[in-house]
Amino acid sequence: LIIRVSSLNEGLKGTIIEGPLNFKIEVYDEPCIMLTLIKSRDSKYEDISGLISKVEALGGKILSLTLNERAIILYISGDMSIVNEIHSYIILSGLGKAISVFDKLKMITIKGNLFEKIPGLIQRFTEPLAKEGINIYGLNTISSSIKIFVSSEDFDRSVKLIKDVIAKA
């Protein structure tokens, strides 16, 4: 890893920071759910703030969020106990027309430096899971981290496989 911090002023050379690609794994050992919301035609992106507030008011914590023009996927700490109220909010607010939910998931986060610049990095961590028949319910990359959501049943095996990849890096 080499990072150059340069000055915008002519004549100043800047700083070079060198170091290894340090992979680190963090496990979120609490249960979480994946809630997929199919947006209604009239909903707007600003309507999402109300959904986030509702999740937090119900005691949920948003671990990750993905969206496109038709759907929103929330990864929320907790269990199925808050889903009915979230569903009611979504329908009554007009934000969405349907939801699907997968529960009993857990999150593994892999952190490091400049992940965005390393070709094939996601495959390096996900291929061993696929070879072992472990389904990945969600995968997000942000801020030089990879968040992987797997079933609680496969969590310990997934953590071991990812640690094995890190040990070989």
Salt bridges, closest charged atoms under 4 A:
GLU26 OE2 - LYS111 NZ 3.44
ASP29 OD1 - LYS106 NZ 2.84
GLU132 OE1 - ARG157 NH1 3.72
ASP154 OD1 - ARG157 NH2 3.01
ASP164 OD2 - LYS160 NZ 2.92
